[in-house]
Amino acid sequence: MPLRAHLLELRKRIFLAALGILLGAIVGWVLYDPVFTALTDPLIHTAEERGILAAPNFGGVATAIDMRVKVAVFLGALVSSPWWLYQLFAFITPGLTGREKRYAFGFLGAAVPLFAAGAAVAWFLLPRAVAILNDFVPEGSASLIDAQNYLSFVMRFILAFGIAFLVPVVMVTLTLLGIVAAATWLKGWRWAVLISFTFSAVMTPTADVLSMIAIALPICALYFAAYAVCALHDRRTANRRVAPQI
């Protein structure tokens, strides 16, 4: 396929992905009120437990609508994730063999639940994170938290865990495309473990070691599971190359 055709195909896939996110954002706009309540509940609940006043504060005239648009786009990206992930794989699959295409679409199916699992972990940890942050507010004080900063923190928190759980899909995809060999992933396992535990230490709101380990171990397990799939693929590829010579 010539370069111009590649660029036209890329433009098409980007447009379709953006259209999917836009349609998802419309759903996010409609669901904004219950989602906003769910996101701010941890803040209000922990404040009530400590006897302090804490509430999201919209400091500017356009802050409320600006925040609604951002949350709608965020929800749109979550809702339409199967669609824009498909567009990504549809762009790269023409360069793959029939067997590799089956692998690619299989891992596309794995990407969505993995991202959802990471987001679910973040949602589980969110009340603890907010509780620890509220612990620094003195008793009897009021904490008027900027709504935009708070919701941006929550969205980054959820996306960080979702993307972290997508690492295995990226690893396998790069190996399927022949960009990174399985041996390279194995050589970097120490760095992967270090990064996993560092990420867990930074993102885990509680100070205990058990919580950090409970978050880091699944990420490490996903890394090694992805390496096993990559190694199996490279071994089969090597066997197919050697077979005609026998």
C-alpha positions in Angstrom: 0.0 0.0 0.0 1.5 3.4 -1.0 2.2 6.1 1.5 -0.8 8.2 0.4 -3.2 5.3 0.9 -1.8 4.7 4.4 -2.4 8.4 5.3 -5.9 8.3 3.9 -6.6 5.1 5.9 -5.2 6.7 9.0 -7.4 9.8 8.5 -10.4 7.5 8.1 -9.7 5.5 11.3 -9.0 8.7 13.3 -12.3 10.2 12.1 -14.3 7.1 12.9 -12.7 6.8 16.3 -13.4 10.5 17.1 -17.0 10.0 15.9 -17.4 7.1 18.3 -16.0 9.2 21.2 -18.4 12.0 20.2 -21.4 9.7 20.3 -20.2 8.3 23.6 -19.8 11.9 24.9 -23.5 12.5 24.1 -24.3 9.6 26.4 -21.9 11.0 29.0 -23.6 14.4 28.8 -27.0 12.8 29.6 -25.5 10.8 32.5 -23.5 13.6 33.9 -25.6 14.3 37.0 -25.6 10.7 38.4 -21.9 10.3 37.5 -21.0 13.6 39.2 -22.9 12.5 42.3 -21.1 9.1 42.3 -17.7 10.8 41.9 -18.2 13.3 44.7 -19.8 10.9 47.1 -16.4 9.8 48.5 -15.5 13.4 49.2 -18.7 14.2 51.0 -19.0 10.9 52.9 -15.5 11.1 54.3 -16.0 14.7 55.3 -19.2 13.8 57.2 -17.4 11.0 59.0 -14.7 13.5 60.2 -17.2 16.2 61.1 -15.8 18.7 58.6 -17.4 20.6 55.7 -16.2 19.6 52.3 -17.8 20.3 49.0 -16.8 20.8 45.3 -16.6 24.4 44.5 -17.3 25.9 41.0 -15.1 29.0 41.1 -15.8 30.5 37.7 -18.9 31.3 35.7 -18.1 28.8 32.9 -16.5 26.2 35.2 -19.7 24.1 35.6 -20.3 23.7 31.8 -16.5 23.3 31.1 -16.4 20.5 33.7 -19.6 18.9 32.2 -18.0 18.8 28.8 -14.7 17.2 30.1 -16.6 14.6 32.1 -18.8 13.8 29.1 -15.8 13.3 26.9 -14.1 11.2 29.5 -17.2 9.0 29.8 -17.5 9.0 26.0 -13.9 7.6 25.7 -14.8 4.9 28.3 -18.1 3.9 26.7 -16.7 3.9 23.1 -13.4 2.2 24.0 -14.3 -1.1 22.1 -15.0 1.0 19.0 -11.8 3.2 19.0 -9.6 0.2 19.9 -11.1 -1.6 16.9 -10.2 1.3 14.7 -6.6 1.1 15.9 -6.4 -2.6 15.2 -8.2 -2.2 11.9 -5.4 0.2 10.8 -2.5 -2.1 11.7 -4.1 -5.5 10.8 -3.6 -5.2 6.9 0.1 -5.7 7.6 -0.5 -9.0 9.5 -0.9 -12.5 8.3 -4.2 -14.4 8.7 -3.0 -16.1 11.9 -1.7 -12.8 13.3 -5.0 -11.1 12.6 -6.8 -13.7 14.7 -4.4 -13.1 17.5 -4.8 -9.3 17.1 -8.6 -9.4 17.3 -8.4 -11.8 20.2 -6.2 -9.3 22.2 -8.6 -6.5 21.1 -11.3 -8.5 23.0 -8.9 -8.7 26.0 -8.1 -5.0 26.0 -11.6 -3.8 27.0 -12.0 -6.1 30.1 -8.4 -5.3 31.1 -9.0 -1.6 30.9 -12.3 -2.1 32.8 -10.5 -4.1 35.5 -8.0 -1.3 36.0 -10.7 1.3 36.2 -12.6 -0.9 38.7 -9.4 -1.1 40.9 -9.1 2.6 40.8 -12.8 3.1 41.7 -12.3 0.7 44.7 -9.3 2.7 45.9 -10.8 6.2 45.3 -12.7 6.5 48.6 -9.5 5.6 50.5 -7.5 8.2 48.5 -10.0 10.9 49.3 -10.2 9.9 52.9 -6.5 10.2 53.3 -6.4 13.6 51.6 -9.2 14.8 53.9 -7.3 13.7 57.0 -5.1 16.8 56.6 -8.1 19.1 57.0 -8.4 20.3 60.7 -11.5 19.4 62.7 -14.3 22.0 62.4 -12.8 23.5 59.2 -14.3 23.8 55.8 -12.7 22.5 52.6 -14.1 24.1 49.5 -12.3 22.0 46.9 -12.1 23.2 43.3 -14.5 21.0 41.4 -12.5 21.0 38.2 -9.3 20.0 40.0 -11.1 17.3 42.0 -12.8 15.7 39.0 -9.6 16.0 36.9 -7.8 14.1 39.7 -10.5 11.4 39.8 -10.4 11.0 36.0 -6.6 10.8 35.9 -6.7 8.3 38.8 -9.1 6.0 36.9 -7.3 6.4 33.5 -3.9 5.6 35.1 -5.0 2.3 36.4 -6.9 1.5 33.2 -3.9 2.2 31.0 -1.6 0.3 33.4 -3.7 -2.8 32.9 -3.4 -2.4 29.1 0.3 -2.9 29.1 0.0 -6.6 28.3 -2.0 -5.9 25.2 0.6 -3.4 24.0 3.4 -5.9 24.6 1.7 -8.6 22.6 0.7 -6.3 19.8 4.3 -5.0 19.4 5.5 -8.6 19.3 2.9 -9.6 16.7 4.1 -6.7 14.6 7.7 -7.9 14.9 8.8 -4.7 16.6 9.8 -6.1 20.0 10.9 -9.8 20.5 9.8 -11.8 23.4 13.4 -12.1 24.6 13.5 -8.3 25.0 10.5 -8.4 27.4 12.2 -11.1 29.4 15.4 -9.1 29.7 13.4 -6.1 31.0 11.5 -8.1 33.7 13.4 -6.4 36.6 12.5 -3.0 35.3 8.9 -4.1 34.8 8.7 -5.3 38.4 10.3 -2.1 39.7 8.0 0.1 37.7 5.0 -1.9 38.8 5.8 -1.5 42.5 6.7 2.1 42.1 3.4 2.8 40.3 1.6 1.0 43.1 3.4 2.9 45.8 2.6 6.2 44.2 -1.1 5.4 43.3 -2.1 3.4 46.4 -3.6 5.9 48.9 -3.0 3.7 52.0 0.4 3.6 53.7 0.5 -0.1 54.3 2.7 -2.4 52.4 0.0 -5.1 51.8 -2.1 -2.7 49.8 0.9 -1.8 47.6 1.7 -5.5 47.0 -2.0 -6.3 46.3 -2.0 -3.8 43.5 1.5 -4.5 42.1 1.2 -8.3 41.9 -1.6 -8.4 39.4 0.3 -5.9 37.2 3.4 -8.1 37.4 1.3 -11.2 36.7 -0.2 -9.6 33.6 3.4 -8.7 32.4 4.6 -12.2 32.7 1.5 -13.7 31.1 1.9 -11.3 28.2 5.6 -12.4 27.9 4.5 -16.1 27.8 2.2 -15.3 24.9 4.9 -13.4 23.1 7.4 -16.2 23.6 4.9 -18.8 22.2 4.4 -16.6 19.2 8.1 -16.2 18.5 8.7 -19.9 18.9 6.0 -20.8 16.4 7.3 -18.2 14.0 10.8 -19.6 14.3 9.5 -23.2 13.7 7.7 -22.1 10.6 10.9 -20.6 9.2 12.9 -23.7 9.9 10.3 -26.2 8.7 10.9 -25.8 4.9 14.6 -26.4 5.3 14.0 -29.9 6.9 
